[in-house]
Amino acid sequence: MVIFALGETMLSPWGPALVNEIAPEHLRGRYNAAAGLAWGVSGTLAPAITALYFNDHLGDCGPWYWRHGAGGRSAHAAA
């Protein structure tokens, strides 16, 4: 949580400035709205997705298991 808070603290001051630097002047409002929407949607969906993930008892074996463990072995065997 400390790492998350540190990253959030570092991103907050320059995030909107970066969006304003990238956006053309006549589209800055839309770019800022899209950036805010992305943060809002991710902040809303991430807890729900995480809850579903742990509710299905998938918390014991993370996605890295499927990528490098069982999934990786079956993909390797198919090749």
N, C-alpha and C positions, 0 to 999 in steps of 0.2 A: 504494500500500500504506500509505503514511503517513496518508492521509485515512481509509482503512478503520480503521486502528489507532486514530486519534483518535476516530472515531465510536464504535467499540467501547468505548473507555475512557470516553467520556461516557455511553453507554447503560447499561453494566453496573451502576453503583450505583443508578440510579433505575428500571430496568426492572421488577424484582420489586416495588418499592414502588408503582409505578403499577398493576401487576396487582392488588395487594392493595387498593389504593384503589378500583378499579373493581368488584371482586368482592364479592358479598354475603358476609357473615361465614361462613355455613354452607357456602359453595362455594369458599372460598379455595384449598383444596388442589387442587380440580379445575381451577380457573383457572390456578394456577401450573403444574400438570402439563401443561395444554394449551399454555401459553406455552413451557415447556421442550421439549415435543414439536415445536412449530413450529420452534424454533431447531435442534433436533437433526435433524429431517427435512430442513430446508433446507440445513444444513451437510453432510449426506450426499448429497443429490441434486444440489446445485449443481455440484460438480466433475464428476460423471458427465455431466450435461447439457452442461456446457461442453466436456468432452472430445468428446462426440458432435458438438457444434456445429463445433468446429475440425477434427475428423476428416473431416467431409464437405466440407471446404474452404469453409465458409461464413464463416470468419474474415476473408476478404478483403473481403466486402461484408456489413456488419452488418445487423441487422434494420431499422435506420433507412433503409437502401437500399430495402428492400421496402416499407416504410411510405410513404416519401416519394419514392422513385425509381420503379422499374418498377411496383410495386403501385399507387402513387398515380396514375401515368399511366393504367394500364388502368382503374382505377376511375373516373377523371375522364372517360376516353373513353366509358365505358359510360353515363355520366349524360347 
